[in-house]
């Protein structure tokens, strides 16, 4: 299992636009991708799950990738977070 932890810098947090873009990234992998923040966990491939976490600026989010392409998934997720949040 590979994990990526990130502190959200975007003023609006993880709102609809970046959540939708994130799902496009995570949906391309076979690995199971879980997102946790604020003591809650969600499927990292489903926009409603991501939005339900209510991630705001300054919140720490952790992605856990487990599966055949977990390494590549973690790298792509980290790149996305650095570029978009």
Residue frames as a rotation matrix with the C-alpha (Angstrom) as fourth column:
UNK 1
0.585 0.811 0.000 0.00
0.811 -0.585 0.000 0.00
0.000 0.000 -1.000 0.00
UNK 2
-0.617 -0.706 0.347 1.19
0.712 -0.689 -0.136 3.49
0.335 0.163 0.928 -0.87
UNK 3
0.374 0.729 -0.573 0.00
0.880 -0.474 -0.029 6.62
-0.293 -0.494 -0.819 0.92
UNK 4
-0.490 -0.404 0.773 0.02
0.582 -0.811 -0.056 10.27
0.649 0.422 0.633 -0.04
UNK 5
0.176 0.501 -0.847 -0.61
0.929 -0.370 -0.025 12.95
-0.327 -0.782 -0.530 2.59
UNK 6
-0.544 -0.263 0.797 -1.26
0.626 -0.760 0.176 16.56
0.559 0.595 0.578 1.65
UNK 7
-0.372 0.431 -0.822 -2.35
0.600 -0.564 -0.567 19.78
-0.708 -0.704 -0.049 3.38
UNK 8
0.213 0.580 0.786 -4.92
0.973 -0.197 -0.118 21.61
0.087 0.790 -0.606 1.23
UNK 9
-0.673 -0.564 -0.478 -3.80
0.576 -0.805 0.140 25.10
-0.464 -0.181 0.867 0.23
UNK 10
-0.629 0.504 0.592 -6.69
0.453 -0.381 0.806 26.12
0.631 0.776 0.011 -2.02
UNK 11
-0.907 0.273 0.320 -8.81
-0.408 -0.755 -0.513 28.87
0.102 -0.596 0.797 -0.44
UNK 12
-0.005 0.994 -0.112 -12.02
-0.957 0.028 0.289 27.00
0.290 0.109 0.951 -1.31
UNK 13
-0.121 -0.100 0.988 -10.79
-0.618 0.786 0.004 23.59
-0.777 -0.610 -0.157 -0.16
UNK 14
-0.957 -0.155 0.245 -11.62
0.050 0.744 0.666 20.44
-0.285 0.650 -0.704 -2.08
UNK 15
-0.182 0.932 -0.314 -14.75
-0.493 -0.363 -0.791 21.76
-0.851 0.011 0.525 -3.80
UNK 16
0.631 0.652 0.420 -16.65
-0.055 0.578 -0.814 20.46
-0.774 0.491 0.400 -6.85
UNK 17
0.801 -0.314 -0.509 -14.25
-0.582 -0.210 -0.786 21.46
0.140 0.926 -0.351 -9.64
UNK 18
-0.251 -0.967 -0.031 -11.06
-0.939 0.252 -0.234 19.94
0.234 -0.030 -0.972 -8.21
UNK 19
-0.209 0.245 0.947 -13.01
-0.497 0.807 -0.319 16.96
-0.842 -0.537 -0.047 -6.86
UNK 20
0.827 0.562 0.015 -14.28
-0.232 0.366 -0.901 16.24
-0.512 0.742 0.433 -10.37
UNK 21
0.491 -0.743 -0.454 -10.79
-0.747 -0.091 -0.659 16.53
0.448 0.663 -0.600 -11.82
UNK 22
-0.375 -0.631 0.679 -9.45
-0.900 0.425 -0.101 14.30
-0.225 -0.649 -0.727 -9.05
UNK 23
0.298 0.587 0.753 -11.98
-0.313 0.805 -0.504 11.59
-0.902 -0.086 0.424 -9.88
UNK 24
0.906 -0.034 -0.422 -10.75
-0.415 0.129 -0.901 11.65
0.085 0.991 0.103 -13.49
UNK 25
-0.077 -0.997 -0.031 -7.24
-0.896 0.083 -0.436 10.95
0.437 -0.006 -0.899 -12.20
UNK 26
-0.493 -0.150 0.857 -8.15
-0.725 0.616 -0.309 8.27
-0.482 -0.773 -0.412 -9.65
UNK 27
0.513 0.827 0.229 -10.68
-0.517 0.511 -0.686 6.56
-0.685 0.234 0.690 -11.91
UNK 28
0.569 -0.351 -0.744 -7.93
-0.742 0.171 -0.649 5.58
0.355 0.921 -0.163 -14.31
UNK 29
-0.543 -0.830 0.127 -6.34
-0.783 0.447 -0.432 3.13
0.302 -0.334 -0.893 -11.87
UNK 30
0.022 0.492 -0.870 -7.21
-0.071 0.869 0.490 -0.45
0.997 0.051 0.054 -10.98
UNK 31
-0.789 -0.430 -0.439 -6.04
0.389 0.205 -0.898 0.01
0.477 -0.879 0.006 -7.38
UNK 32
0.405 0.826 -0.391 -8.46
0.841 -0.169 0.514 0.69
0.359 -0.537 -0.763 -4.55
UNK 33
-0.645 -0.586 0.490 -8.06
0.368 -0.800 -0.474 4.35
0.670 -0.125 0.732 -3.58
UNK 34
0.361 0.705 -0.611 -9.37
0.896 -0.080 0.437 5.59
0.259 -0.705 -0.660 -0.24
UNK 35
-0.339 -0.375 0.863 -9.34
0.129 -0.927 -0.352 9.21
0.932 -0.008 0.362 0.90
UNK 36
0.244 0.411 -0.879 -9.44
0.938 0.131 0.322 10.16
0.248 -0.902 -0.353 4.57
UNK 37
-0.660 -0.353 0.663 -9.78
0.168 -0.930 -0.328 13.58
0.732 -0.105 0.673 6.17
UNK 38
-0.440 0.478 0.760 -11.27
-0.778 -0.626 -0.056 15.00
0.449 -0.616 0.647 9.36
UNK 39
-0.663 0.103 0.742 -11.78
-0.527 0.640 -0.560 11.53
-0.532 -0.762 -0.370 10.85
UNK 40
0.512 0.846 0.148 -13.87
-0.393 0.384 -0.835 10.34
-0.764 0.369 0.529 7.87
UNK 41
-0.654 -0.700 0.288 -13.06
-0.090 0.451 0.888 8.10
-0.751 0.555 -0.358 4.93
UNK 42
0.488 0.807 -0.333 -14.41
-0.463 -0.084 -0.882 7.91
-0.740 0.585 0.333 1.38
UNK 43
0.391 -0.273 0.879 -13.88
0.745 0.654 -0.128 6.13
-0.540 0.705 0.459 -1.93
UNK 44
-0.220 -0.616 -0.756 -11.31
0.030 -0.779 0.626 8.25
-0.975 0.115 0.190 -3.78
UNK 45
-0.933 -0.078 0.353 -12.94
0.338 0.152 0.929 7.39
-0.126 0.985 -0.116 -7.11
UNK 46
-0.076 0.985 0.156 -16.39
0.942 0.019 0.336 8.82
0.327 0.173 -0.929 -6.30
UNK 47
-0.565 -0.194 0.802 -17.06
0.192 -0.976 -0.101 12.54
0.803 0.097 0.589 -6.37
UNK 48
0.436 0.807 0.397 -19.91
-0.259 -0.309 0.915 12.44
0.862 -0.502 0.074 -3.85
UNK 49
0.692 -0.270 -0.670 -17.77
0.679 0.561 0.474 10.55
0.248 -0.783 0.571 -1.37
UNK 50
-0.415 -0.902 0.121 -14.96
0.837 -0.430 -0.339 13.06
0.357 -0.039 0.933 -1.76
UNK 51
-0.371 0.348 0.861 -17.35
-0.091 -0.936 0.339 16.01
0.924 0.047 0.380 -1.40
UNK 52
0.651 0.720 -0.241 -18.94
0.132 0.205 0.970 14.46
0.748 -0.663 0.038 1.70
UNK 53
0.069 -0.717 -0.693 -15.65
0.955 0.249 -0.162 14.83
0.289 -0.651 0.702 3.59
UNK 54
0.919 0.389 0.059 -16.02
0.363 -0.897 0.253 18.64
0.151 -0.211 -0.966 3.58
UNK 55
0.100 -0.980 -0.174 -12.29
0.979 0.065 0.194 19.27
-0.178 -0.190 0.965 3.10
UNK 56
0.978 0.210 -0.010 -11.33
0.209 -0.976 -0.063 22.91
-0.023 0.059 -0.998 3.70
UNK 57
0.413 -0.864 0.290 -8.14
-0.211 -0.400 -0.892 24.93
0.886 0.307 -0.347 3.39
UNK 58
-0.158 -0.613 0.774 -5.58
-0.932 -0.167 -0.322 23.72
0.326 -0.772 -0.545 5.93
UNK 59
0.687 0.448 0.572 -7.10
-0.614 0.780 0.125 20.25
-0.390 -0.437 0.810 6.28
UNK 60
-0.534 -0.845 0.012 -4.79
-0.758 0.485 0.436 17.26
-0.374 0.224 -0.900 5.96
UNK 61
0.674 0.710 -0.202 -5.94
-0.719 0.569 -0.399 14.60
-0.168 0.414 0.894 3.50
UNK 62
-0.442 -0.790 0.425 -4.47
-0.610 0.612 0.503 11.13
-0.658 -0.037 -0.752 3.09
UNK 63
0.491 0.484 -0.724 -4.88
-0.857 0.417 -0.303 8.93
0.156 0.770 0.619 0.04
UNK 64
-0.203 -0.497 0.844 -4.26
-0.515 0.787 0.340 5.21
-0.833 -0.366 -0.416 0.47
UNK 65
0.308 0.203 -0.929 -3.66
-0.941 0.211 -0.266 3.30
0.142 0.956 0.256 -2.77
UNK 66
-0.276 -0.350 0.895 -3.68
-0.524 0.836 0.166 -0.49
-0.806 -0.423 -0.414 -2.74
UNK 67
0.771 0.535 0.344 -3.42
-0.046 0.586 -0.809 -2.70
-0.635 0.608 0.476 -5.80
UNK 68
0.482 -0.573 0.662 -1.48
0.813 0.574 -0.095 -3.58
-0.326 0.585 0.743 -8.91
UNK 69
0.049 -0.442 0.896 -0.79
0.706 -0.619 -0.344 0.03
0.706 0.650 0.281 -9.96
UNK 70
0.739 0.324 -0.591 -0.60
0.673 -0.407 0.618 1.62
-0.041 -0.854 -0.519 -6.49
UNK 71
-0.193 -0.904 -0.382 2.85
0.745 -0.388 0.542 3.16
-0.638 -0.180 0.749 -7.07
UNK 72
-0.762 -0.056 0.645 1.77
0.579 -0.507 0.639 4.93
0.291 0.860 0.419 -10.26
UNK 73
0.297 0.946 0.130 -1.52
0.681 -0.305 0.666 5.99
0.669 -0.109 -0.735 -8.68
UNK 74
0.506 -0.149 -0.850 0.25
0.764 -0.379 0.522 7.56
-0.400 -0.913 -0.078 -5.69
UNK 75
-0.607 -0.793 -0.052 2.63
0.641 -0.527 0.558 9.49
-0.470 0.306 0.828 -7.95
UNK 76
-0.566 0.458 0.685 -0.21
0.550 -0.408 0.728 10.80
0.613 0.790 -0.021 -10.13
UNK 77
0.537 0.789 -0.298 -2.35
0.735 -0.264 0.625 11.78
0.414 -0.555 -0.722 -7.13
UNK 78
0.166 -0.560 -0.812 0.55
0.753 -0.460 0.471 13.63
-0.636 -0.690 0.345 -5.50
UNK 79
-0.820 -0.459 0.342 1.25
0.562 -0.535 0.630 15.48
-0.106 0.709 0.697 -8.75
UNK 80
-0.129 0.874 0.469 -2.43
0.624 -0.296 0.723 16.42
0.771 0.386 -0.507 -9.08
UNK 81
0.604 0.378 -0.701 -2.61
0.797 -0.296 0.527 17.72
-0.008 -0.877 -0.480 -5.51
UNK 82
-0.237 -0.803 -0.546 0.52
0.682 -0.538 0.495 19.84
-0.691 -0.255 0.676 -5.90
UNK 83
-0.889 -0.137 0.438 -0.74
0.446 -0.483 0.754 21.35
0.108 0.865 0.490 -9.16
UNK 84
-0.362 0.874 0.326 -4.41
0.270 -0.236 0.933 21.91
0.892 0.426 -0.151 -8.22
UNK 85
0.692 0.665 -0.281 -4.88
0.438 -0.077 0.896 22.27
0.574 -0.743 -0.344 -4.46
